[in-house]
């Protein structure tokens, strides 16, 4: 399981902000990866997107994706970063995009 490390990622070149906050080492590593990816033109954590959804007990919930990423071809993606050991199959089956570090082919 990943250790929860909070901090600020200073002076990202591909984010419109002067810094981005991360809530885990996985998020920090994803920021580094997005900065290095030549196909990524812009990314941000402070994107203001909230997706309402209803859980199995019919309670309204809110989902805030970890990242909004824009690629050079104009495509945009919402990315959720999770440790593979913490994946919730119910949430995954609801269609939420998940990027798992430590698995082959994962971002």
C-alpha positions as CSV (number, residue, x, y, z in Angstrom):
1,X,0.0,0.0,0.0
2,X,1.2,3.5,-0.8
3,X,2.2,5.9,1.9
4,X,0.1,9.0,2.1
5,X,2.4,11.9,1.5
6,X,0.9,15.4,1.1
7,X,2.7,18.3,-0.4
8,X,3.0,20.8,-3.3
9,X,4.4,20.2,-6.7
10,X,6.1,23.5,-7.5
11,X,6.3,25.2,-10.9
12,X,4.7,22.7,-13.2
13,X,5.3,23.6,-16.8
14,X,2.1,22.0,-18.2
15,X,-0.3,23.2,-15.5
16,X,-1.9,26.6,-15.7
17,X,-1.2,27.1,-11.9
18,X,2.1,28.0,-10.2
19,X,1.8,24.8,-8.1
20,X,-0.4,21.8,-7.7
21,X,-1.2,20.0,-4.4
22,X,-0.9,16.2,-4.2
23,X,-2.5,14.0,-1.6
24,X,-0.3,10.9,-2.1
25,X,3.0,9.8,-3.5
26,X,1.1,8.2,-6.4
27,X,-0.4,11.6,-7.3
28,X,3.1,13.2,-7.1
29,X,4.5,10.5,-9.4
30,X,1.6,11.0,-11.8
31,X,2.4,14.7,-11.9
32,X,6.0,14.0,-12.8
33,X,4.9,11.5,-15.5
34,X,2.4,14.0,-17.0
35,X,5.2,16.7,-17.1
36,X,7.5,14.3,-19.0
37,X,4.8,12.9,-21.4
38,X,5.4,14.6,-24.8
39,X,1.8,14.0,-25.8
40,X,0.4,15.9,-22.8
41,X,0.0,19.6,-23.4
42,X,-1.9,20.5,-20.2
43,X,-2.9,18.9,-16.9
44,X,-4.3,20.1,-13.6
45,X,-5.7,18.9,-10.3
46,X,-7.6,22.1,-9.6
47,X,-10.0,21.7,-12.4
48,X,-13.4,22.3,-10.7
49,X,-15.1,19.2,-12.1
50,X,-17.4,17.3,-9.7
51,X,-19.5,14.4,-11.0
52,X,-22.6,13.5,-8.9
53,X,-23.6,9.8,-8.7
54,X,-25.9,7.6,-6.7
55,X,-24.5,4.7,-4.7
56,X,-26.0,1.2,-4.1
57,X,-28.0,2.5,-1.1
58,X,-29.4,5.4,-3.3
59,X,-27.3,8.0,-1.5
60,X,-26.0,10.9,-3.6
61,X,-22.3,11.0,-3.8
62,X,-19.7,13.3,-5.5
63,X,-16.8,12.2,-7.5
64,X,-13.9,14.6,-8.0
65,X,-11.4,13.2,-10.5
66,X,-7.7,13.5,-9.6
67,X,-6.6,15.0,-12.9
68,X,-7.9,16.7,-16.0
69,X,-5.4,16.0,-18.8
70,X,-5.3,17.5,-22.3
71,X,-3.3,15.8,-25.1
72,X,-1.7,17.2,-28.2
73,X,-4.5,15.8,-30.4
74,X,-7.1,17.7,-28.5
75,X,-8.4,14.8,-26.5
76,X,-9.2,15.4,-22.8
77,X,-9.3,12.8,-20.1
78,X,-10.2,12.7,-16.4
79,X,-7.8,10.4,-14.5
80,X,-8.2,8.9,-11.1
81,X,-4.9,7.6,-9.5
82,X,-5.2,4.6,-7.2
83,X,-2.9,2.0,-5.7
84,X,-3.9,-1.3,-7.3
85,X,-4.5,-2.9,-3.9
86,X,-7.1,-0.2,-3.1
87,X,-9.3,-0.5,-6.2
88,X,-13.0,-0.6,-5.4
89,X,-14.5,-2.9,-8.1
90,X,-18.0,-1.3,-7.6
91,X,-16.6,2.2,-8.3
92,X,-14.5,0.9,-11.2
93,X,-17.6,-0.9,-12.7
94,X,-19.5,2.4,-12.5
95,X,-17.3,3.7,-15.3
96,X,-14.8,5.8,-13.4
97,X,-11.4,6.0,-15.1
98,X,-8.6,4.6,-12.9
99,X,-4.8,4.8,-13.5
100,X,-3.0,2.2,-11.4
101,X,0.7,2.6,-10.7
102,X,2.7,-0.5,-10.6
103,X,0.8,-2.4,-13.2
104,X,2.1,-3.1,-16.7
105,X,0.9,-0.5,-19.2
106,X,-0.4,1.8,-16.5
107,X,0.5,5.5,-16.5
